Amino acid sequence: MPRYRSEQTRESDKKYREAHRKEATSRAKAWVAANPEKRQETERRYRAANKEKMRLKKKEWRKNNPDKQHAAARRWRVNKHLGVDEFNALLVKQNGLCAICGSPSPRRNGSTHFTIDHCHMTGIVRGLLCFPCNTMLGLVLDAVEILRKSITCLEKNHDCSPLC
């Protein structure tokens, strides 16, 4: 591809941009503030046209910032169902223990917080659970009847349990 601008012109343009960077930044910020809908639409179109690029960029960021990623995921989970104060109040109410098994630990590698158990139909929070208890409820799809049958099965075969 032929060059249409000389090296000297490109250097001159670069120096101008560097000298006027603050002005350009303030103009751009003012435009964004004045045109939020256009900005959102532009971002939406870009993300739609560059899905794979955006996915890889997010994956790279999560890999390079595991602490920020974990904190952001936690904030999202807590804020979706409970406020931070409500979460802490519920934890105090449960004496810092899992609502099902009574474990004082979330029992998941790298995790320091309990999972917020909630009804997927109503969104009502039921309590804070350790990872295994939350997984158990998820695997049975919160079906009380399956849990009852599981208890019956365990009671019938109580003598063969390795924990007995």
RONUTOR-38109 format. One record per atom (N, C-alpha, C): residue in one letter; x, y negated, z. Coordinates in steps of 0.2 Angstrom, whole numbers, padded with zeros to 4 digits, always signed. Example, Ala and Ser with C-alpha at 12.3 -4.5 7.8 and 13.67 -1.06 7.14 Angstrom:
BEGIN
A+0066+0028+0039A+0062+0022+0039A+0066+0016+0039S+0064+0011+0035S+0068+0005+0036S+0064+0000+0039
***
This chain:
BEGIN
M+0004+0006+0000M+0000+0000+0000M+0004-0006+0000P+0003-0011-0005P+0008-0017-0005P+0007-0021+0000R+0012-0025+0002R+0011-0030+0007R+0009-0037+0004Y+0004-0040+0007Y+0001-0046+0004Y+0004-0052+0008R+0007-0051+0014R+0009-0056+0018R+0017-0055+0019S+0020-0060+0019S+0028-0060+0020S+0029-0058+0027E+0035-0056+0028E+0038-0054+0035E+0038-0061+0039Q+0040-0066+0036Q+0040-0073+0040Q+0033-0075+0042T+0028-0074+0037T+0021-0076+0039T+0018-0071+0045R+0020-0065+0044R+0018-0060+0050R+0021-0062+0056E+0027-0064+0056E+0030-0066+0063E+0027-0073+0065S+0026-0077+0061S+0023-0084+0063S+0016-0082+0066D+0012-0078+0063D+0005-0076+0065D+0006-0073+0072K+0011-0069+0073K+0011-0065+0079K+0013-0070+0085K+0018-0075+0083K+0019-0080+0088K+0013-0085+0090Y+0009-0086+0085Y+0003-0090+0086Y-0002-0087+0091R-0003-0080+0089R-0007-0076+0093R-0005-0076+0101E+0002-0075+0101E+0004-0075+0108E+0004-0081+0112A+0005-0087+0108A+0004-0093+0111A-0003-0095+0113H-0008-0093+0109H-0015-0094+0110H-0019-0089+0113R-0016-0084+0116R-0019-0078+0119R-0024-0080+0124K-0023-0084+0129K-0028-0086+0134K-0034-0089+0131E-0033-0094+0126E-0039-0097+0122E-0043-0091+0119A-0040-0087+0116A-0044-0082+0112A-0047-0077+0117T-0044-0076+0123T-0047-0071+0128T-0053-0075+0131S-0053-0081+0132S-0058-0085+0135S-0064-0086+0130R-0063-0087+0124R-0068-0087+0118R-0071-0080+0118A-0067-0075+0118A-0070-0068+0118A-0075-0067+0124K-0073-0068+0130K-0077-0067+0136K-0083-0071+0135A-0083-0078+0133A-0089-0082+0132A-0094-0079+0127W-0091-0076+0122W-0095-0073+0117W-0099-0067+0120V-0095-0063+0123V-0098-0057+0126V-0104-0059+0131A-0102-0064+0135A-0107-0066+0140A-0113-0069+0137A-0112-0072+0131A-0118-0075+0128A-0122-0070+0123N-0119-0065+0121N-0122-0060+0117N-0121-0053+0120P-0124-0051+0125P-0124-0045+0128P-0127-0039+0124E-0132-0041+0121E-0136-0036+0117E-0132-0034+0111K-0129-0039+0107K-0124-0037+0102K-0118-0033+0104R-0115-0035+0109R-0110-0031+0112R-0111-0024+0113Q-0117-0023+0117Q-0119-0016+0118Q-0121-0012+0112E-0124-0015+0107E-0125-0012+0101E-0119-0010+0097T-0114-0015+0097T-0107-0013+0094T-0104-0007+0097E-0104-0007+0104E-0101-0002+0108E-0104+0005+0106R-0111+0004+0106R-0115+0010+0105R-0113+0013+0098R-0113+0009+0093R-0111+0011+0086R-0104+0014+0086Y-0099+0011+0089Y-0092+0013+0089Y-0092+0020+0093R-0095+0021+0098R-0095+0027+0102R-0099+0033+0098A-0104+0031+0094A-0107+0036+0090A-0103+0038+0084A-0099+0033+0081A-0095+0035+0076A-0088+0038+0078N-0086+0038+0084N-0080+0040+0086N-0081+0045+0093K-0085+0049+0092K-0087+0054+0098K-0081+0058+0100E-0078+0061+0095E-0072+0065+0097E-0066+0061+0100K-0065+0055+0097K-0060+0051+0100K-0061+0049+0107M-0067+0047+0108M-0070+0045+0115M-0069+0050+0120R-0071+0057+0118R-0071+0062+0122R-0063+0064+0124L-0059+0063+0119L-0052+0065+0121L-0049+0059+0125K-0051+0053+0124K-0049+0047+0128K-0051+0048+0135K-0057+0050+0136K-0060+0051+0143K-0056+0057+0146K-0055+0062+0143K-0052+0068+0145K-0045+0066+0148E-0041+0062+0144E-0034+0060+0145E-0034+0056+0152W-0039+0051+0152W-0040+0047+0158W-0041+0051+0164R-0046+0056+0164R-0047+0060+0170R-0041+0064+0172K-0037+0066+0167K-0031+0070+0168K-0026+0066+0172N-0025+0059+0170N-0020+0055+0172N-0022+0051+0179N-0029+0052+0180N-0032+0048+0186N-0036+0053+0190P-0034+0058+0193P-0038+0063+0196P-0041+0060+0202D-0038+0056+0206D-0041+0053+0212D-0046+0048+0210K-0045+0044+0205K-0051+0039+0203K-0057+0043+0200Q-0055+0048+0197Q-0061+0053+0194Q-0065+0056+0199H-0061+0059+0204H-0065+0062+0210H-0069+0057+0214A-0066+0051+0215A-0070+0046+0219A-0076+0043+0215A-0075+0042+0208A-0080+0040+0204A-0086+0045+0204A-0084+0051+0203A-0089+0057+0203A-0093+0057+0209R-0090+0056+0215R-0093+0056+0221R-0098+0050+0222R-0095+0044+0220R-0100+0038+0221R-0106+0040+0217W-0105+0042+0211W-0111+0044+0206W-0116+0048+0210R-0113+0054+0212R-0117+0059+0216R-0121+0056+0222V-0117+0052+0226V-0120+0050+0232V-0125+0044+0230N-0124+0040+0226N-0128+0034+0224N-0134+0037+0220K-0134+0042+0217K-0140+0045+0213K-0145+0047+0218H-0143+0050+0224H-0148+0053+0228H-0148+0050+0235L-0143+0047+0237L-0143+0044+0244L-0138+0038+0243G-0139+0033+0248G-0134+0028+0249G-0128+0031+0253V-0123+0028+0253V-0117+0030+0257V-0119+0030+0265D-0122+0025+0267D-0125+0025+0274D-0129+0031+0276E-0134+0032+0271E-0139+0038+0272E-0135+0044+0272F-0130+0045+0268F-0126+0051+0267F-0123+0052+0274N-0119+0047+0277N-0116+0047+0283N-0121+0049+0289A-0127+0046+0289A-0132+0047+0294A-0134+0054+0294L-0135+0057+0288L-0137+0064+0287L-0131+0069+0290L-0125+0067+0288L-0120+0071+0290L-0119+0071+0298V-0121+0065+0301V-0121+0065+0309V-0126+0069+0311K-0132+0068+0308K-0138+0072+0310K-0137+0080+0310Q-0133+0082+0305Q-0131+0089+0304Q-0125+0091+0308N-0123+0086+0312N-0117+0087+0317N-0111+0089+0312G-0110+0087+0306G-0105+0088+0302G-0104+0095+0299L-0110+0099+0299L-0110+0106+0297L-0115+0107+0291C-0114+0112+0288C-0118+0114+0282C-0125+0116+0285A-0130+0113+0281A-0137+0114+0284A-0139+0122+0284I-0136+0126+0280I-0138+0133+0279I-0133+0137+0284C-0127+0137+0283C-0123+0142+0286C-0119+0139+0292G-0119+0133+0293G-0116+0129+0299G-0109+0129+0298S-0106+0129+0293S-0099+0129+0292S-0097+0121+0292P-0091+0120+0296P-0089+0113+0297P-0085+0111+0290S-0084+0115+0286S-0080+0114+0280S-0084+0114+0273P-0082+0110+0268P-0086+0111+0262P-0084+0117+0258R-0078+0120+0260R-0076+0127+0258R-0075+0127+0250R-0072+0122+0248R-0070+0121+0240R-0064+0118+0240N-0059+0121+0236N-0053+0119+0235N-0053+0111+0233G-0049+0107+0237G-0048+0100+0235G-0054+0096+0237S-0060+0099+0239S-0065+0095+0241S-0065+0093+0248T-0067+0087+0250T-0068+0085+0257T-0075+0083+0259H-0079+0084+0255H-0086+0082+0256H-0091+0087+0254F-0097+0087+0258F-0102+0092+0257F-0106+0090+0251T-0110+0095+0248T-0114+0093+0242T-0121+0091+0245I-0124+0087+0241I-0131+0084+0243I-0136+0089+0240D-0139+0093+0244D-0144+0097+0241D-0151+0093+0240H-0154+0094+0235H-0160+0091+0233H-0164+0095+0229C-0171+0094+0229C-0176+0097+0225C-0175+0094+0218H-0174+0099+0213H-0174+0096+0206H-0180+0094+0203M-0186+0096+0206M-0192+0094+0204M-0194+0087+0206T-0193+0086+0213T-0195+0079+0216T-0189+0075+0217G-0183+0077+0217G-0177+0073+0219G-0176+0072+0226I-0181+0075+0231I-0180+0074+0238I-0174+0078+0241V-0170+0074+0245V-0164+0077+0248V-0166+0082+0253R-0163+0088+0253R-0165+0093+0259R-0160+0093+0264G-0154+0091+0262G-0148+0091+0267G-0141+0092+0263L-0136+0093+0267L-0129+0093+0265L-0127+0100+0266L-0124+0103+0260L-0122+0110+0260L-0115+0111+0258C-0112+0116+0261C-0105+0118+0258C-0106+0121+0251F-0100+0121+0248F-0101+0124+0241F-0104+0131+0240P-0102+0136+0244P-0105+0142+0243P-0113+0142+0244C-0115+0139+0249C-0122+0139+0250C-0126+0135+0244N-0123+0129+0242N-0126+0126+0237N-0126+0130+0230T-0121+0134+0229T-0120+0138+0223T-0125+0144+0224M-0126+0146+0230M-0131+0152+0231M-0138+0149+0229L-0140+0143+0231L-0147+0141+0230L-0147+0139+0222G-0142+0137+0219G-0142+0136+0212G-0143+0142+0208L-0140+0147+0210L-0140+0154+0206L-0147+0157+0207V-0150+0156+0212V-0157+0159+0213V-0162+0154+0210L-0160+0148+0208L-0165+0143+0205L-0170+0140+0210D-0167+0140+0217D-0171+0138+0222D-0178+0142+0223A-0178+0148+0221A-0184+0152+0221A-0184+0156+0228V-0189+0154+0232V-0189+0157+0239V-0191+0164+0239E-0195+0167+0234E-0196+0174+0233E-0190+0178+0232I-0186+0175+0228I-0179+0179+0226I-0175+0179+0233L-0175+0174+0237L-0171+0174+0243L-0174+0179+0248R-0181+0179+0248R-0184+0184+0253R-0183+0191+0251K-0183+0193+0244K-0181+0199+0242K-0174+0201+0243S-0169+0196+0243S-0162+0197+0244S-0161+0199+0252I-0165+0195+0256I-0165+0197+0263I-0167+0204+0265T-0173+0206+0262T-0175+0212+0263T-0170+0218+0260C-0167+0217+0255C-0162+0221+0252C-0156+0222+0257L-0154+0216+0259L-0148+0216+0264L-0150+0219+0270E-0156+0218+0273E-0158+0222+0279E-0159+0229+0278K-0161+0232+0273K-0162+0239+0271K-0155+0242+0271N-0150+0238+0268N-0143+0241+0267N-0138+0238+0272H-0140+0236+0278H-0136+0232+0283H-0130+0236+0285D-0130+0243+0285D-0125+0247+0287D-0119+0247+0283C-0120+0245+0276C-0114+0246+0271C-0111+0239+0270S-0113+0234+0274S-0110+0228+0272S-0103+0227+0275P-0098+0225+0272P-0091+0224+0274P-0091+0219+0280L-0095+0215+0281L-0095+0210+0286L-0098+0213+0293C-0101+0219+0293C-0104+0221+0299C-0099+0224+0304
***
